């Protein structure tokens, strides 16, 4: 779906890969601003890792095993793929919310970019591409940790990597779409609350089957639940046809968020 959308725009001449690459390269150039940016860049990796160590390993020693699809899994093994999905989400959202909003609202970066031949859809695509580069750093490091702890095998870690990239695309496009609607920094409190609620209630720390029926329906409609189920199924070596449904959900979210963000940028910056 996302590939079809981009291919259609390419054939219509609405996207030039060189211009999208220029937007990505501008963000890469920011890495030269000093070591402080690298510290911020890598900090997003440690939050899910600390949750894995404290809850997955620490609390897991008390919990023991947890049932999932007829299997009894060590608790850390159950939690680790969820933390991997959270890592992909956090990396994408960090770049497409706080940083994106600052560049759009205060630094006026996008207004300067649009003074060149670059178009709003290319800005959105370039920012999403950079978010994917940042998020992939987190997920690669986290997958190495999982393999090192024996929570997955190298082969299934390799299979889970494309799924984490899709998770990053979905949440990156969603983050951009939400950022175009925010009025000021105070609105980030609402976004942070929503993100934390997703983190707690998306099957991350306990199977969704244990939730009350009404809450279970709500949770299963959320994007992080879809991401956790997709990544967990691959990382644990339990692929099924149901994973295609989770992937389709995330692909549709990517396309919708990308289109919405591009149109909002046109409305905000070209008026």
C-alpha positions in Angstrom: 0.0 0.0 0.0 2.8 2.5 0.9 4.9 1.3 -2.0 1.9 1.8 -4.3 1.3 5.3 -3.0 5.0 6.3 -3.5 5.2 4.6 -6.9 2.1 6.5 -8.1 3.6 9.8 -7.0 6.9 9.0 -8.6 5.2 8.2 -12.0 3.3 11.4 -11.8 6.4 13.4 -11.2 5.2 14.5 -7.7 8.3 13.0 -6.0 11.9 13.3 -6.9 14.2 10.9 -5.0 17.0 13.5 -5.0 14.9 16.0 -3.2 13.7 13.5 -0.7 17.4 12.5 -0.2 18.3 16.2 0.4 15.8 16.4 3.3 17.3 13.3 4.8 20.8 14.6 4.3 19.9 17.8 6.1 19.0 15.8 9.2 22.2 13.7 8.9 24.1 17.0 8.8 22.7 17.9 12.2 24.8 15.0 13.6 27.8 17.3 13.1 26.5 19.8 15.6 28.3 18.1 18.4 28.3 15.1 20.8 25.1 16.3 22.6 23.0 15.3 19.6 24.5 11.8 19.7 23.6 11.5 23.4 20.0 12.4 22.6 20.0 10.1 19.6 21.1 7.1 21.6 19.1 7.9 24.8 15.9 6.4 23.2 17.5 3.0 23.1 18.0 2.7 26.9 14.4 3.2 28.1 13.0 0.0 26.7 16.3 -1.8 27.6 15.9 -0.7 31.2 12.3 -1.9 31.2 13.5 -5.3 29.8 16.1 -5.6 32.5 14.0 -4.4 35.4 10.6 -6.0 34.6 11.4 -8.7 32.1 14.4 -10.1 34.0 13.8 -8.7 37.5 10.1 -9.3 37.9 10.4 -12.3 35.5 12.4 -14.1 38.2 9.3 -13.8 40.4 6.7 -14.6 37.7 8.5 -17.5 36.2 6.7 -18.6 33.0 3.7 -17.2 31.3 1.3 -19.1 29.0 1.1 -18.0 25.4 -0.6 -20.0 22.6 -0.3 -23.2 24.4 3.3 -22.7 25.3 4.9 -21.7 28.7 7.4 -19.0 28.0 9.9 -17.5 30.4 8.6 -14.0 31.3 11.7 -12.2 29.9 11.2 -14.0 26.6 7.5 -12.9 26.5 8.4 -9.2 27.3 11.5 -8.8 25.1 9.7 -8.7 21.7 7.2 -6.1 23.1 10.1 -4.0 24.2 11.6 -4.3 20.8 8.3 -3.0 19.3 8.3 -0.2 21.8 11.9 0.7 20.9 10.9 1.0 17.2 7.9 3.1 18.2 9.9 5.4 20.5 12.6 6.0 17.9 10.2 7.0 15.2 8.0 9.1 17.5 10.9 11.0 19.1 12.0 12.2 15.7 8.6 12.9 14.1 7.0 14.6 17.1 9.3 16.8 19.2 12.0 17.4 16.5 9.5 17.7 13.7 7.3 20.1 15.6 10.2 22.3 16.6 11.4 22.5 13.0 7.9 23.2 11.7 6.7 25.7 14.4 9.7 27.5 15.7 12.8 27.0 13.7 10.8 27.5 10.4 13.0 24.9 8.8 10.3 23.6 6.5 9.5 27.1 5.3 13.1 27.4 4.2 13.1 24.0 2.6 10.0 24.8 0.6 11.7 27.8 -0.8 13.6 25.3 -2.8 12.0 22.9 -5.4 11.2 20.5 -2.5 7.5 19.9 -2.1 5.5 19.2 1.1 5.1 15.5 0.3 8.8 15.2 -0.2 9.4 16.9 3.1 7.1 14.4 4.9 8.8 11.5 3.1 12.3 12.7 3.9 11.5 13.3 7.6 9.9 9.8 7.7 13.0 8.4 6.1 15.3 10.0 8.6 13.1 8.8 11.5 13.5 5.3 10.1 17.2 5.6 10.1 17.2 6.7 13.7 14.7 4.0 14.7 16.6 1.3 12.9 19.7 2.1 15.1 17.6 1.4 18.2 16.1 -1.8 16.9 19.4 -3.2 15.7 21.0 -2.6 19.1 18.0 -4.1 20.9 18.0 -7.2 18.6 21.7 -7.7 19.5 20.8 -7.5 23.2 18.0 -10.1 22.7 20.3 -12.5 20.9 23.0 -12.0 23.5 20.5 -12.8 26.3 19.2 -15.8 24.5 15.7 -14.3 24.1 15.6 -15.0 20.4 17.8 -16.7 17.8 19.9 -14.8 15.2 17.7 -16.2 12.4 14.4 -15.1 14.0 16.0 -11.8 14.9 16.8 -11.3 11.2 13.1 -12.1 10.4 11.8 -9.6 13.0 14.0 -6.8 11.6 11.7 -5.9 8.7 8.7 -6.0 11.0 10.4 -3.4 13.3 11.0 -1.2 10.3 7.3 -1.4 9.4 6.5 -0.4 13.0 8.8 2.6 12.7 7.2 3.6 9.5 3.7 3.4 11.0 4.5 5.4 14.1 6.7 7.8 12.3 3.9 8.8 9.9 1.4 8.9 12.8 3.7 11.1 14.8 4.1 13.6 11.9 0.3 13.7 11.4 -0.3 14.4 15.1 2.5 17.0 15.2 0.8 19.0 12.4 -2.3 19.3 14.7 -0.5 20.4 17.9 -0.8 24.0 19.0 2.1 24.3 21.4 4.4 22.4 23.7 1.7 21.9 26.3 -0.2 19.6 23.9 2.7 17.1 24.1 1.4 16.2 27.6 -1.6 14.7 26.0 0.5 12.9 23.5 2.8 11.5 26.1 -0.1 10.3 28.2 -1.6 8.5 25.2 1.8 7.0 24.4 2.3 5.7 27.9 -1.2 4.2 28.0 -0.3 2.3 24.8 2.9 1.2 26.4 1.1 -0.3 29.4 -1.9 -1.8 27.8 -0.9 -3.3 24.4 0.0 -6.8 25.5 3.5 -5.7 26.5 3.6 -7.1 30.0 0.7 -9.6 30.0 -1.4 -11.4 27.4 -4.3 -9.4 26.1 -6.5 -12.5 26.6 -6.2 -11.8 30.4 -7.9 -8.3 30.0 -11.6 -7.7 30.5 -13.6 -8.2 27.3 -14.4 -4.5 26.7 -10.8 -3.4 27.3 -9.5 -6.3 25.1 -11.5 -5.0 22.1 -10.1 -1.4 22.6 -6.6 -2.7 23.0 -6.7 -4.8 19.9 -7.7 -1.8 17.8 -4.5 0.2 18.8 -1.4 0.4 16.7 1.1 -0.7 19.4 -0.9 -3.9 20.0 -0.7 -4.7 16.3 3.1 -3.9 16.4 3.7 -6.1 19.5 1.8 -9.1 18.0 3.7 -8.8 14.7 7.1 -8.5 16.3 6.4 -11.1 19.0 5.2 -13.7 16.4 8.4 -13.4 14.4 10.9 -12.9 17.2 9.6 -16.0 19.0 9.6 -18.1 15.9 5.9 -18.5 15.7 4.8 -17.1 12.3 1.1 -17.4 11.3 -1.2 -16.0 8.7 -2.6 -13.7 11.3 0.6 -11.7 11.2 -0.3 -10.5 7.7 -3.3 -8.8 9.2 -1.1 -6.9 11.7 1.3 -5.9 8.9 -1.6 -4.7 6.7 -2.9 -2.6 9.6 0.5 -0.9 10.1 0.9 -0.4 6.3 -2.5 1.3 6.1 -1.6 3.5 9.0 1.7 4.5 7.3 -0.1 5.5 4.1 -2.8 7.4 5.9 -0.4 9.2 8.3 1.9 10.2 5.5 -0.8 11.6 3.3 -2.4 13.5 6.2 0.9 15.0 7.3 1.8 16.1 3.7 -1.6 17.8 3.2 -1.4 19.5 6.6 2.1 20.8 5.7 0.7 22.2 2.4 -2.1 23.9 4.3 0.2 25.3 7.1 3.2 26.3 5.0 1.9 27.3 1.6 -1.0 29.6 2.7 
